[in-house]
Amino acid sequence: MRILFCTILLAITVPCWSHAEELISGELAFDPPSFLSSIPSIRDGTNSENGLRIVRRYAAADNDPRTSQRLVIVSLRELGAISASGKAAADGSLANQALRDAMQTAVNATRNATNVTSATETEVGGQVAWLVSYQVPRTYWQKPDGELFPYEVYWVRVQTNQVVEIKLIADSLEHLQTLKPCLSRFKITKSFPASSTTETTGLTP
């Protein structure tokens, strides 16, 4: 009886990875909550200026231009396209400090970004990650003076010079909070060819 109870409890609390979407082969999977659905990417390919390639976009089912906006954007970023102020090692790898600096530089360059925070260490899908928050004015929003949309950007290094970038966007801090549980629903595999080792974290089936 105790075994049956534990099995049921595990099934309730652990994401079902058999239904997860593999976004980047061998590196990234995501089990989106029921209120999110995938939407077509606006463009394919890697941006030559910032090394960013959007992998998947998700939008909340109740998104409405008058009342609510919630988005999750998952991208792969090539760090070779970002200057790390000379802190990169000779083989091109980035130490944690250089990675943090590269992220800060990338976010600071975001058009119209305001109230940008300093990069802080956090966790995504059981992996060490970096987080930067900021706001972007949305003058088209259906309010007299527009609205500042809160953004949260997370970086998780998956290759020597590659990071998965996860961006949470909402029309209010309250709605942004409803997206944060998504972070535990990512399964990320880190692979570093230089050491020929692979590290996987996040829940397994």
Summary of the structure (lengths in Angstrom):
residues: 205
radius of gyration: 18.1
end to end distance: 22.5
largest distance: 60.3
contacts: 578
relative contact order: 0.17
helix: 20%
strand: 40%
